[in-house]
Amino acid sequence: MTTETTRLADMANAIRALSMDAVQAANSGHPGMPMGMADVATVLFDEYLKFDPAAPHWDDRDRFVLSAGHGSMLIYSLLHLTGYARPTMDDIRNFRQLGSPCAGHPENFLLDGVECTTGPLGQGLAMAVGMAIAERHLNAKHGDDLVDHRTWVIAGDGCLMEGINHEAVGLAGHLGLGRMIVLWDDNNITIDGSVELSSSEDVEARYRASKWHTVRCDGHDPADIRRALDEAIADPRPSLVACKTVIGKGAPNKQGTSATHGAPLGAEEIEAARKELGWSAEPFVIPDDIAAAWKKTGERGAAAREAWHQRYEADKDRAEAYEASTTLPGADAGAVLQDYIRGLVAEPKKVATRKASEMALGPLTEAFPNMIGGSADLTGSNNTKTKSTGPITVDNYDGSYVYYGIREFGMAAAMNGMALHGGIAPYGGTFLIFSDYCRNAVRLSALQQVGVTYVFTHDSIGLGEDGPTHQPVEQVMSLRLIPNLNVMRPCDTIETAECWAIALANAHTPSVLALSRQNLPQLRGDGDADWAPLKNMSAMGAYRLKSAEAARKVVLIATGSEVALACDVAKALEADGIGADVVSMPCMELFEAQDASYKQDVVPDTVLRVSIEAGTTLGWERFTHGGSVANGLNIGLDRFGASAPAEQLFERFGFTVDAIVPQIKAKLGE
């Protein structure tokens, strides 16, 4: 072996040693993938990847995504060896233990250098598509001097089998994202055993059919790896590099088998592996010469980063334009909407909240060009496109609207990738019923703490004739179960605008806007213009829209299209001398975050509380039950809908004044 080959082999063996030692110490984990891909990762980081551990958030760094997140010791080893502040060796010693940032799967909020949270297979690769879109979009605006980086992905057989892979690959090929390169750990092993047990497809042919470039290499031969990466870089299409590897490489009795996939190697096999690899160092010890070689690799990107900063600082106007176009809307979104909302106060509009969303997006997308919107083939129904949002295409990355096609899951993951890349405020639409198709990506938005906005329209039986397959019943409440997710169901034009302001102001909390198909009356306006600046009532999560006129005996709590119904119910009750407050609750999560005194004032537990929402009643008990009036009333829909015009459905399922008032009176004993 040449000196250079020996150097790379020693560096790769450092990854193997750390991986098998950490998994063994934890008695949990996946040593096989990092041991198998150690040679590929070493060549990538040593010669190709543009990064600087001293500046982990440098804008023009390459993005490295470990889509096969179960092999997390690969990235933990790479980050430690190249000189990131963390993980430390103690962190690695405590792999998968409480308090260590070296979690079982990589978490973007625990370690710099982990670009996204991975583990649910396929989503890392799909998020990388969003990162690649963001890079091309910003490059189109600012040129190669400021934006010129690649997105690299290590993916396994599982990532390529998951359905989201087909969505992501199709989108990337269609958009010609040539600066995205996927390194496929082609080891022919899944947890169950050989890939042939479950799959016989020609993966490379599928990628080529999706307008990708493909190339194969020996994943344990640095020269062949280098050849394949050079070919991938030279091709204008996105590339799949099939790296033929041996899972658990170096473990003489278990390599190449599923025994190395998801379990520690065991003390005897680790001892045998050390002999096989010629690795004599103690566990968690890296010999000085190998540590120095890795340190030099980590320092390689400093010159590129410094050159980038010099270019950035050389042109003040260009730097200011770059900063302006990559700064997220934040609190400025609310300010932009002030005049628009005042116009609604002066001239109320009766429109569907999906249309109200489009109306609010008009001034927002005009003011913030880095809002990249889209829809999963429902643009005309979701109302997510505005006059300011031209399409992003393979010939024009300067646009700000993505036609995602029928790829709900891929869209959601790509939006996560855009947000994680930085400089982009992504939003995208589909029907609320199809939130189930992209739910795991919505969950990852919340887990990764990124400000993605989901525009989910056709939010109830109010969509009508499409029937129960398309009528969401449990989806709104189900989404409310996800931590760190604001689920907002506005009742009219003003609340919809307020909800957009909330969504864009929260860079670390994703938002769902559940919007109606049917027209809704504007309920807000009286008194709103008295505030200067206007007060965002929806930001409280719930607020008193109407106060009781007679002695208060009931509080009606409603969301979305049912708020207008609650107002009509209150009017009927007042006619019979029963005082009724109407509380609009666009966002349960924000209401729960308020202090106890505010919550008690808005939803007092000393009177009858009634929830009205055209969806499952499960979950409403926390607001309607307990206190001195122990049992409230929940008006909802705990069954599937039916195919009919919306008005007939609301009557059929009891969402009328005539159906609700008697129930309230009976509960009150009147």
C-alpha positions as CSV (number, residue, x, y, z in Angstrom):
1,M,0.0,0.0,0.0
2,T,1.2,3.5,-0.8
3,T,1.8,6.0,2.0
4,E,-1.4,7.9,0.9
5,T,-3.5,4.8,0.9
6,T,-2.1,3.8,4.3
7,R,-3.0,7.3,5.7
8,L,-6.6,7.0,4.4
9,A,-6.9,3.5,5.7
10,D,-5.7,4.5,9.2
11,M,-8.1,7.4,9.2
12,A,-11.0,5.2,8.2
13,N,-10.1,2.7,10.9
14,A,-10.3,5.4,13.5
15,I,-14.0,5.7,12.5
16,R,-14.4,1.9,12.7
17,A,-12.8,1.7,16.1
18,L,-14.8,4.6,17.6
19,S,-18.0,3.1,16.2
20,M,-17.6,-0.4,17.5
21,D,-16.3,0.8,20.9
22,A,-19.2,3.3,21.4
23,V,-21.9,0.8,20.4
24,Q,-20.3,-1.8,22.6
25,A,-20.1,0.6,25.6
26,A,-23.8,1.5,25.1
27,N,-24.8,-2.1,24.5
28,S,-27.0,-0.6,21.8
29,G,-26.6,0.8,18.3
30,H,-25.6,0.1,14.7
31,P,-21.9,-0.5,14.1
32,G,-22.2,-2.1,10.7
33,M,-23.0,1.0,8.5
34,P,-20.3,3.3,9.9
35,M,-17.7,0.5,9.6
36,G,-18.8,-0.2,6.0
37,M,-18.9,3.4,4.9
38,A,-15.8,4.6,6.7
39,D,-13.6,4.6,3.6
40,V,-16.1,6.5,1.5
41,A,-16.6,9.1,4.3
42,T,-12.9,9.5,4.8
43,V,-12.3,10.3,1.1
44,L,-15.3,12.6,1.1
45,F,-14.3,14.6,4.1
46,D,-10.6,14.6,3.4
47,E,-10.8,15.7,-0.3
48,Y,-14.2,16.9,-1.3
49,L,-16.5,18.3,1.4
50,K,-16.3,22.0,1.9
51,F,-16.6,22.7,5.6
52,D,-14.9,24.4,8.6
53,P,-15.4,23.0,12.1
54,A,-14.4,26.4,13.4
55,A,-17.4,28.0,11.7
56,P,-20.1,25.3,11.6
57,H,-22.8,27.7,10.4
58,W,-20.8,29.3,7.5
59,D,-23.4,30.0,4.9
60,D,-21.5,28.5,1.9
61,R,-20.5,25.3,3.5
62,D,-21.4,22.0,1.8
63,R,-24.3,20.3,3.4
64,F,-23.6,16.7,4.6
65,V,-26.7,14.6,5.4
66,L,-26.5,11.2,7.0
67,S,-29.8,9.9,5.8
68,A,-29.1,6.4,7.2
69,G,-29.3,8.0,10.6
70,H,-29.1,4.6,12.5
71,G,-25.4,4.7,11.6
72,S,-25.0,7.8,13.7
73,M,-21.6,6.9,15.0
74,L,-20.3,7.7,11.5
75,I,-21.1,11.3,11.8
76,Y,-20.2,11.5,15.5
77,S,-16.8,10.1,14.7
78,L,-16.3,12.5,11.8
79,L,-17.3,15.6,13.8
80,H,-15.0,14.7,16.6
81,L,-12.1,13.7,14.5
82,T,-12.2,16.8,12.3
83,G,-12.3,19.2,15.2
84,Y,-15.8,20.3,16.0
85,A,-16.2,21.5,19.6
86,R,-18.5,18.6,20.2
87,P,-18.9,15.7,20.4
88,T,-16.0,15.4,22.8
89,M,-14.5,11.9,23.4
90,D,-16.5,11.8,26.7
91,D,-19.6,12.5,24.7
92,I,-18.8,9.5,22.4
93,R,-18.0,7.4,25.5
94,N,-21.6,8.1,26.6
95,F,-23.1,7.4,23.2
96,R,-26.9,6.9,23.5
97,Q,-26.8,7.8,27.2
98,L,-28.8,10.5,29.0
99,G,-27.1,13.9,28.7
100,S,-24.8,13.0,25.7
101,P,-25.4,14.9,22.5
102,C,-24.6,11.6,20.7
103,A,-28.2,10.4,20.6
104,G,-29.2,7.1,19.0
105,H,-30.0,9.0,15.8
106,P,-28.4,12.4,14.9
107,E,-30.3,15.4,16.1
108,N,-29.7,18.8,14.5
109,F,-30.4,20.7,17.7
110,L,-27.8,18.8,19.7
111,L,-24.7,19.1,17.6
112,D,-23.2,21.6,15.1
113,G,-22.4,19.8,11.9
114,V,-25.6,17.7,12.1
115,E,-27.6,19.4,9.4
116,C,-30.8,17.6,10.0
117,T,-32.4,15.0,12.3
118,T,-32.4,11.6,10.6
119,G,-33.4,8.1,11.5
120,P,-36.8,7.8,9.8
121,L,-35.4,6.3,6.7
122,G,-35.6,8.2,3.4
123,Q,-36.3,11.6,5.0
124,G,-32.7,12.7,5.2
125,L,-32.4,12.3,1.5
126,A,-35.7,14.0,0.9
127,M,-34.7,16.9,3.1
128,A,-31.4,17.1,1.2
129,V,-33.5,17.8,-1.9
130,G,-34.9,20.9,-0.2
131,M,-31.4,22.0,0.7
132,A,-30.3,21.6,-2.9
133,I,-33.4,23.7,-4.0
134,A,-32.4,26.4,-1.5
135,E,-28.8,26.4,-2.8
136,R,-29.9,26.8,-6.4
137,H,-32.5,29.4,-5.6
138,L,-30.0,31.6,-3.6
139,N,-27.3,31.0,-6.2
140,A,-29.6,32.3,-8.9
141,K,-30.1,35.5,-6.9
142,H,-26.5,36.1,-5.7
143,G,-24.2,34.2,-8.0
144,D,-21.3,31.8,-7.5
145,D,-19.2,34.3,-5.4
146,L,-21.6,34.0,-2.5
147,V,-23.6,30.8,-3.0
148,D,-21.7,27.8,-4.5
149,H,-22.0,24.6,-2.4
150,R,-23.1,21.1,-2.8
151,T,-25.4,18.8,-0.9
152,W,-23.9,15.4,-0.1
153,V,-26.0,12.5,1.3
154,I,-25.1,9.1,2.6
155,A,-28.1,6.8,2.3
156,G,-28.6,3.1,2.8
157,D,-30.8,0.4,1.2
158,G,-33.6,1.3,3.6
159,C,-33.5,5.0,2.5
160,L,-33.8,4.0,-1.1
161,M,-36.7,1.5,-0.5
162,E,-39.0,4.0,1.4
163,G,-41.7,5.5,-0.6
164,I,-40.5,9.0,0.1
165,N,-37.4,8.2,-1.8
166,H,-39.4,7.9,-5.1
167,E,-41.0,11.3,-4.4
168,A,-37.7,13.0,-3.6
169,V,-35.8,11.5,-6.5
170,G,-38.5,12.4,-9.0
171,L,-38.5,16.0,-7.8
172,A,-34.7,16.4,-7.8
173,G,-34.4,14.9,-11.2
174,H,-37.2,17.1,-12.6
175,L,-35.6,20.2,-11.2
176,G,-32.1,19.1,-12.4
177,L,-30.5,19.5,-9.0
178,G,-27.0,18.7,-10.2
179,R,-25.2,19.8,-7.0
180,M,-26.8,17.0,-5.1
181,I,-24.8,13.8,-4.8
182,V,-26.1,10.7,-3.0
183,L,-23.6,8.1,-1.8
184,W,-25.5,4.8,-1.6
185,D,-24.1,2.4,0.9
186,D,-24.8,-0.6,-1.3
187,N,-24.1,-3.4,1.1
188,N,-27.1,-5.6,0.3
189,I,-28.1,-6.0,3.9
190,T,-31.2,-4.9,5.9
191,I,-32.2,-5.8,9.4
192,D,-34.0,-8.9,8.3
193,G,-31.0,-10.2,6.2
194,S,-30.1,-10.0,2.5
195,V,-31.9,-7.3,0.4
196,E,-33.0,-10.1,-1.9
197,L,-35.5,-11.1,0.8
198,S,-37.6,-8.1,0.1
199,S,-36.4,-6.3,-3.1
200,S,-35.3,-7.2,-6.6
201,E,-35.6,-3.8,-8.3
202,D,-32.8,-2.2,-10.4
203,V,-32.2,0.9,-8.2
204,E,-29.8,2.5,-10.6
205,A,-32.3,2.1,-13.5
206,R,-35.0,3.8,-11.5
207,Y,-32.7,6.7,-10.7
208,R,-31.7,7.0,-14.4
209,A,-35.4,7.0,-15.4
210,S,-35.8,9.9,-13.0
211,K,-33.2,11.9,-14.8
212,W,-30.3,11.2,-12.4
213,H,-26.7,10.3,-13.3
214,T,-25.5,7.1,-11.8
215,V,-22.1,5.6,-11.3
216,R,-20.7,2.7,-9.3
217,C,-17.5,2.3,-7.3
218,D,-15.7,0.0,-4.9
219,G,-16.5,1.6,-1.5
220,H,-13.2,0.3,0.0
221,D,-10.9,1.6,-2.7
222,P,-10.0,5.3,-2.3
223,A,-8.9,5.7,-5.9
224,D,-12.2,4.2,-7.2
225,I,-14.2,6.3,-4.8
226,R,-12.4,9.4,-6.0
227,R,-13.0,8.4,-9.7
228,A,-16.8,8.1,-9.0
229,L,-17.0,11.3,-7.1
230,D,-15.2,13.2,-9.8
231,E,-17.6,11.8,-12.4
232,A,-20.6,12.8,-10.2
233,I,-19.3,16.3,-9.8
234,A,-18.7,16.7,-13.5
235,D,-22.2,15.6,-14.5
236,P,-24.9,18.3,-14.6
237,R,-27.6,16.0,-13.2
238,P,-28.1,14.9,-9.6
239,S,-26.0,11.9,-9.0
240,L,-26.3,8.5,-7.3
241,V,-23.0,6.9,-6.5
242,A,-23.5,3.2,-5.7
243,C,-20.7,2.5,-3.3
244,K,-20.3,-1.3,-3.1
245,T,-19.4,-1.9,0.6
246,V,-19.2,-4.7,3.2
247,I,-21.3,-3.9,6.2
248,G,-19.3,-4.2,9.4
249,K,-16.0,-4.1,7.4
250,G,-13.2,-5.3,9.6
251,A,-15.2,-7.6,11.9
252,P,-13.8,-10.9,10.5
253,N,-16.6,-13.2,11.6
254,K,-19.6,-10.9,11.2
255,Q,-18.8,-8.5,8.4
256,G,-21.2,-8.8,5.4
257,T,-24.1,-10.1,7.6
258,S,-27.1,-8.5,9.3
259,A,-25.5,-9.4,12.6
260,T,-23.5,-6.1,12.4
261,H,-26.5,-4.0,11.5
262,G,-28.3,-3.3,14.7
263,A,-26.4,-4.8,17.6
264,P,-23.0,-4.5,19.4
265,L,-20.3,-6.7,17.9
266,G,-19.4,-8.2,21.3
267,A,-16.1,-8.2,23.1
268,E,-14.6,-11.2,21.2
269,E,-15.5,-9.9,17.8
270,I,-14.2,-6.4,18.6
271,E,-10.9,-8.0,19.7
272,A,-10.8,-9.9,16.5
273,A,-11.6,-6.8,14.5
274,R,-8.7,-4.9,16.1
275,K,-6.4,-7.6,15.0
276,E,-7.9,-7.6,11.5
277,L,-7.5,-3.9,11.2
278,G,-4.1,-3.7,12.8
279,W,-5.6,-1.3,15.4
280,S,-3.8,-1.6,18.7
281,A,-5.0,1.5,20.5
282,E,-7.2,1.2,23.6
283,P,-10.9,1.8,23.3
284,F,-11.7,5.5,22.7
285,V,-8.0,6.4,22.0
286,I,-6.9,7.7,18.7
287,P,-3.1,7.5,18.0
288,D,-1.5,10.9,17.7
289,D,-0.5,10.6,14.0
290,I,-4.0,9.6,12.9
291,A,-5.5,12.3,15.1
292,A,-3.2,14.8,13.4
293,A,-4.2,13.6,10.0
294,W,-7.9,14.1,10.8
295,K,-7.1,17.5,12.4
296,K,-5.5,18.6,9.1
297,T,-8.6,17.5,7.2
298,G,-10.7,19.6,9.5
299,E,-8.5,22.7,8.9
300,R,-8.7,22.3,5.1
301,G,-11.8,24.4,4.7
302,A,-10.6,27.5,6.6
303,A,-9.0,29.0,3.4
304,A,-12.2,28.6,1.4
305,R,-14.3,30.2,4.2
306,E,-11.9,33.1,4.5
307,A,-12.0,33.7,0.8
308,W,-15.8,33.7,0.9
309,H,-15.8,36.3,3.7
310,Q,-13.4,38.5,1.7
311,R,-15.7,38.3,-1.3
312,Y,-18.7,39.0,0.9
313,E,-17.1,42.1,2.5
314,A,-15.6,43.5,-0.7
315,D,-19.0,44.7,-2.0
316,K,-21.1,46.4,0.7
317,D,-24.2,46.7,-1.5
318,R,-24.1,43.1,-2.5
319,A,-23.6,42.0,1.1
320,E,-26.6,44.1,2.2
321,A,-28.7,42.6,-0.6
322,Y,-27.7,39.1,0.5
323,E,-28.5,39.7,4.1
324,A,-31.8,41.2,3.3
325,S,-32.9,38.3,1.0
326,T,-31.8,35.6,3.5
327,T,-33.3,37.2,6.6
328,L,-36.5,35.4,7.7
329,P,-39.7,37.5,8.0
330,G,-39.9,37.1,11.7
331,A,-41.9,39.8,13.5
332,D,-41.8,42.0,10.4
333,A,-44.6,39.8,8.9
334,G,-47.0,41.2,11.4
335,A,-46.0,44.8,10.5
336,V,-46.4,44.1,6.8
337,L,-50.0,42.9,7.4
338,Q,-51.1,45.9,9.4
339,D,-52.5,47.9,6.5
340,Y,-54.0,44.8,4.9
341,I,-55.9,44.0,8.1
342,R,-57.0,47.6,8.5
343,G,-58.5,47.3,5.0
344,L,-60.4,44.3,6.1
345,V,-61.8,46.2,9.1
346,A,-63.0,48.9,6.8
347,E,-64.3,46.6,4.1
348,P,-65.2,43.1,5.6
349,K,-64.9,40.1,3.3
350,K,-66.9,36.9,3.3
351,V,-64.6,34.4,1.8
352,A,-63.2,30.9,2.5
353,T,-60.2,31.0,4.8
354,R,-58.2,29.3,2.1
355,K,-58.9,32.4,0.0
356,A,-58.2,34.6,3.0
357,S,-54.8,32.9,3.2
358,E,-54.1,33.8,-0.4
359,M,-55.1,37.3,0.2
360,A,-52.7,37.6,3.2
361,L,-50.0,35.9,1.2
362,G,-50.2,38.7,-1.4
363,P,-48.5,41.4,0.7
364,L,-46.3,38.9,2.5
365,T,-44.8,37.3,-0.6
366,E,-44.3,40.8,-2.1
367,A,-42.4,41.9,1.0
368,F,-40.4,38.7,1.6
369,P,-39.1,37.2,-1.7
370,N,-37.4,34.4,0.3
371,M,-40.8,32.9,1.1
372,I,-40.8,29.8,-1.2
373,G,-44.3,28.4,-1.6
374,G,-45.8,25.4,-3.3
375,S,-48.5,22.8,-3.4
376,A,-48.8,19.1,-3.9
377,D,-50.7,19.5,-7.2
378,L,-53.5,21.5,-5.6
379,T,-52.4,25.1,-6.3
380,G,-55.8,26.3,-7.4
381,S,-57.4,24.7,-4.4
382,N,-54.9,25.5,-1.7
383,N,-54.5,29.1,-3.0
384,T,-50.8,29.1,-2.2
385,K,-49.6,31.0,-5.3
386,T,-49.6,34.8,-5.6
387,K,-48.7,37.3,-8.3
388,S,-45.2,37.6,-6.7
389,T,-44.4,33.9,-6.8
390,G,-43.0,32.7,-10.2
391,P,-42.2,29.0,-10.6
392,I,-38.9,27.4,-9.8
393,T,-37.9,25.3,-12.8
394,V,-34.7,23.6,-14.1
395,D,-34.3,26.7,-16.4
396,N,-35.1,29.3,-13.7
397,Y,-34.2,28.8,-10.1
398,D,-34.9,32.4,-9.4
399,G,-38.6,31.7,-8.8
400,S,-40.3,31.2,-5.5
401,Y,-42.9,28.6,-6.1
402,V,-42.4,24.8,-6.4
403,Y,-44.9,22.7,-8.3
404,Y,-44.3,19.6,-6.1
405,G,-46.7,17.3,-8.0
406,I,-48.6,14.6,-6.1
407,R,-45.8,14.2,-3.6
408,E,-47.2,15.3,-0.2
409,F,-44.5,13.6,1.9
410,G,-41.7,14.7,-0.4
411,M,-43.0,18.2,-0.3
412,A,-43.0,18.3,3.5
413,A,-39.5,16.9,3.8
414,A,-38.2,19.3,1.1
415,M,-39.6,22.2,3.1
416,N,-37.8,21.0,6.2
417,G,-34.6,20.9,4.1
418,M,-35.1,24.4,2.9
419,A,-35.7,25.7,6.4
420,L,-32.7,23.9,7.7
421,H,-30.5,25.2,4.9
422,G,-31.3,28.7,6.0
423,G,-32.3,31.9,4.2
424,I,-35.7,30.4,3.1
425,A,-39.1,30.6,4.7
426,P,-40.9,27.6,3.1
427,Y,-44.7,27.0,3.0
428,G,-46.7,24.4,1.1
429,G,-50.2,23.2,0.6
430,T,-52.3,20.2,0.3
431,F,-55.7,19.0,1.6
432,L,-55.9,18.5,5.3
433,I,-56.9,14.9,4.8
434,F,-53.5,14.3,3.2
435,S,-51.6,15.6,6.2
436,D,-51.6,11.9,7.1
437,Y,-49.4,11.3,4.0
438,C,-46.8,13.7,5.3
439,R,-47.3,13.4,9.0
440,N,-43.9,12.1,9.8
441,A,-42.2,15.0,8.1
442,V,-44.5,17.4,10.0
443,R,-43.4,15.6,13.2
444,L,-39.7,16.1,12.1
445,S,-40.5,19.9,11.5
446,A,-41.5,20.1,15.2
447,L,-38.6,17.9,16.4
448,Q,-36.0,19.8,14.4
449,Q,-37.5,23.2,15.5
450,V,-37.9,24.7,12.1
451,G,-40.4,27.3,11.0
452,V,-42.2,25.5,8.2
453,T,-45.8,26.5,7.4
454,Y,-48.2,23.9,6.3
455,V,-51.3,25.2,4.5
456,F,-53.9,22.4,4.9
457,T,-57.1,23.3,3.2
458,H,-60.6,21.7,3.0
459,D,-60.5,21.3,6.7
460,S,-63.9,19.6,7.5
461,I,-67.1,18.1,6.2
462,G,-67.6,21.6,4.8
463,L,-65.7,20.5,1.7
464,G,-68.9,18.7,0.7
465,E,-69.4,16.3,-2.2
466,D,-65.9,14.7,-2.3
467,G,-67.2,12.6,0.6
468,P,-65.6,10.9,3.6
469,T,-62.4,9.9,1.9
470,H,-61.6,13.6,1.7
471,Q,-63.4,14.9,4.7
472,P,-61.0,15.2,7.7
473,V,-62.5,14.3,11.0
474,E,-59.6,13.3,13.3
475,Q,-56.8,15.2,11.5
476,V,-56.9,18.5,13.3
477,M,-56.9,17.0,16.8
478,S,-54.4,14.4,15.7
479,L,-52.0,17.1,14.6
480,R,-52.5,18.9,18.0
481,L,-50.8,15.9,19.6
482,I,-47.5,16.7,18.1
483,P,-45.3,18.7,20.5
484,N,-43.9,22.1,19.3
485,L,-46.4,22.4,16.5
486,N,-48.9,25.3,16.4
487,V,-52.1,24.1,14.8
488,M,-54.2,27.1,13.8
489,R,-57.8,27.0,12.6
490,P,-58.8,30.6,11.9
491,C,-62.5,31.7,11.7
492,D,-62.3,34.5,9.2
493,T,-60.1,36.8,7.1
494,I,-58.6,38.7,10.0
495,E,-57.8,35.6,12.1
496,T,-56.2,34.0,9.0
497,A,-53.9,37.0,8.5
498,E,-53.0,36.9,12.2
499,C,-52.2,33.2,12.0
500,W,-49.9,33.9,9.1
501,A,-48.1,36.5,11.2
502,I,-47.8,34.0,14.0
503,A,-46.4,31.3,11.7
504,L,-43.7,33.5,10.2
505,A,-42.7,35.0,13.5
506,N,-41.9,31.6,15.0
507,A,-38.6,30.5,13.4
508,H,-38.3,27.5,15.7
509,T,-41.9,26.3,15.8
510,P,-43.7,25.0,12.7
511,S,-47.3,25.9,12.0
512,V,-50.4,24.3,10.5
513,L,-53.0,26.5,9.0
514,A,-56.3,24.5,8.7
515,L,-58.4,26.4,6.3
516,S,-62.0,26.1,5.0
517,R,-63.2,25.4,1.5
518,Q,-66.6,27.2,2.1
519,N,-67.0,30.9,2.5
520,L,-67.1,32.2,6.1
521,P,-68.4,35.6,7.3
522,Q,-65.9,38.1,8.7
523,L,-66.5,38.1,12.5
524,R,-63.7,40.4,13.5
525,G,-63.5,44.1,12.9
526,D,-65.5,46.0,15.5
527,G,-62.9,47.5,17.8
528,D,-59.9,46.1,16.0
529,A,-59.0,49.4,14.4
530,D,-58.8,51.0,17.8
531,W,-55.4,49.4,18.4
532,A,-52.3,51.1,17.0
533,P,-50.5,48.9,16.1
534,L,-53.2,46.3,15.7
535,K,-53.3,43.7,18.4
536,N,-52.9,40.1,17.2
537,M,-55.7,38.4,19.2
538,S,-55.0,35.0,17.7
539,A,-51.5,35.1,19.3
540,M,-53.3,34.5,22.6
541,G,-54.5,31.2,21.3
542,A,-58.1,31.9,22.4
543,Y,-59.9,35.1,23.2
544,R,-63.4,36.3,24.0
545,L,-65.0,37.3,20.6
546,K,-68.4,38.1,22.1
547,S,-69.4,38.8,25.7
548,A,-72.6,37.6,27.3
549,E,-75.4,40.2,27.4
550,A,-77.6,38.4,29.9
551,A,-76.1,36.8,33.0
552,R,-73.5,34.5,31.8
553,K,-74.4,30.8,32.1
554,V,-72.4,29.3,29.2
555,V,-69.1,29.8,27.3
556,L,-69.1,28.6,23.7
557,I,-65.7,27.6,22.5
558,A,-65.3,27.1,18.8
559,T,-62.7,27.1,16.0
560,G,-62.7,27.8,12.3
561,S,-66.0,27.6,10.5
562,E,-67.8,26.8,13.7
563,V,-67.1,30.1,15.3
564,A,-69.8,31.8,13.2
565,L,-72.2,29.0,14.2
566,A,-71.3,29.6,17.9
567,C,-72.2,33.3,17.4
568,D,-75.6,32.2,16.1
569,V,-76.1,29.8,19.0
570,A,-75.2,32.5,21.4
571,K,-77.8,34.8,19.8
572,A,-80.5,32.2,20.2
573,L,-79.6,31.6,23.8
574,E,-79.6,35.3,24.6
575,A,-83.1,35.5,23.1
576,D,-84.1,33.1,25.9
577,G,-82.3,35.0,28.6
578,I,-79.3,32.7,28.7
579,G,-76.1,34.7,28.7
580,A,-73.4,33.2,26.5
581,D,-69.8,34.2,25.8
582,V,-68.3,33.2,22.4
583,V,-64.6,32.3,22.6
584,S,-62.7,31.8,19.4
585,M,-59.8,29.4,19.9
586,P,-57.7,29.4,16.7
587,C,-54.7,27.7,18.4
588,M,-55.0,25.4,21.5
589,E,-51.2,25.3,21.8
590,L,-50.9,29.1,22.2
591,F,-53.8,29.2,24.6
592,E,-52.2,26.6,26.8
593,A,-49.1,28.7,26.9
594,Q,-50.9,31.6,28.5
595,D,-50.9,32.2,32.3
596,A,-53.6,30.6,34.5
597,S,-55.4,33.9,35.2
598,Y,-55.9,34.6,31.5
599,K,-57.1,31.1,30.8
600,Q,-59.5,31.2,33.7
601,D,-60.8,34.6,32.5
602,V,-61.5,33.4,29.0
603,V,-62.7,29.9,29.7
604,P,-63.9,30.0,33.4
605,D,-64.6,26.7,35.0
606,T,-67.5,28.1,37.0
607,V,-70.0,28.0,34.1
608,L,-71.0,25.5,31.5
609,R,-68.4,25.2,28.7
610,V,-69.4,23.9,25.3
611,S,-66.9,23.1,22.5
612,I,-68.1,23.3,18.9
613,E,-65.8,21.9,16.2
614,A,-66.6,19.8,13.1
615,G,-64.2,17.0,14.1
616,T,-63.5,14.5,16.7
617,T,-64.5,15.5,20.2
618,L,-61.6,13.6,21.9
619,G,-59.3,16.2,23.5
620,W,-61.8,18.9,24.1
621,E,-62.4,17.6,27.6
622,R,-59.4,19.6,28.9
623,F,-61.3,22.8,28.2
624,T,-64.9,21.7,28.9
625,H,-64.6,19.4,31.9
626,G,-63.5,19.9,35.5
627,G,-63.9,22.8,37.9
628,S,-67.1,23.6,39.8
629,V,-69.1,22.7,36.6
630,A,-67.5,19.3,36.1
631,N,-69.0,18.1,32.9
632,G,-69.2,20.3,29.9
633,L,-70.6,19.6,26.4
634,N,-68.6,18.7,23.3
635,I,-70.3,19.2,20.0
636,G,-68.4,17.4,17.2
637,L,-68.2,14.6,14.8
638,D,-67.0,11.2,16.1
639,R,-67.7,9.3,12.8
640,F,-66.8,9.6,9.2
641,G,-68.7,12.1,7.0
642,A,-70.8,11.6,3.9
643,S,-71.0,12.8,0.3
644,A,-73.4,15.7,0.0
645,P,-73.3,19.5,-0.3
646,A,-71.8,21.2,2.8
647,E,-75.0,22.7,4.0
648,Q,-76.8,19.4,4.1
649,L,-73.9,17.7,5.9
650,F,-73.8,20.4,8.6
651,E,-77.5,19.9,9.1
652,R,-77.3,16.1,9.0
653,F,-74.5,16.0,11.6
654,G,-76.1,18.5,14.0
655,F,-74.0,21.6,13.4
656,T,-77.0,23.9,13.5
657,V,-78.6,26.3,16.0
658,D,-81.7,24.1,16.2
659,A,-79.6,21.1,17.0
660,I,-77.2,22.6,19.5
661,V,-79.4,25.0,21.6
662,P,-81.6,22.2,23.0
663,Q,-78.5,20.3,24.1
664,I,-77.2,23.3,26.0
665,K,-80.6,24.0,27.6
666,A,-80.8,20.4,28.7
667,K,-77.4,20.5,30.2
668,L,-78.4,23.7,32.1
669,G,-81.6,22.1,33.2
670,E,-83.7,24.7,31.4
